Amino acid sequence: MAELHADESVAELVASRLRDIPDFPKPGVLFKDFTPLIADGPALGALVRDIADRYRDRVDVIVGIEARGFILGAAVAYELGLGMVPVRKAGKLPGETLRESYALEYGTAEIEVHNDAFEVGQRVLVIDDVLATGGTAEAACSLVERAGAEVAAIEVVLELAFLDGRSRLGDRTVNAILTV
């Protein structure tokens, strides 16, 4: 496990810690595996600090999208001293929820958030690992906005530019640490 060197960008660090898994979760999909990055403590710390520094004093709460967004979202929330709201697959949250359907690059799904998860006007940072077709991020933003909060920005570790997911997110601020 290596630390971030002065001459290494966070994007280079991320690129060096991702692994390609062919035909997962379906044949023809090349899955970008995030687990080597989060297994490397110094790399994870550098990534979390990089994200937190970008949004310090600009957001009130973090949203982590199931499931890998939970990992980063919780770490960034901790670093910023903020709370984290999970956006989960449908049927996983107790209590009353708001639900949104969306299309993935390999199917369809639904996500939910508690309908009382945000205070009106809260500035929300939405975090996920990968921006692919944009369906998940778009659905998460819709949930945040329907609940009365404001999407301050969307932060992803990796953007798959060839899938053009950014185009689904309108004029929302999007930052990708690494784009391929």
Helices and strands as residue ranges (DSSP letters): H 10-17, E 19-22, E 30-33, H 35-39, H 41-55, E 61-65, H 68-80, E 83-89, E 97-104, E 107-114, E 123-131, H 135-146, E 150-159, G 161-163, G 165-169, E 174-179
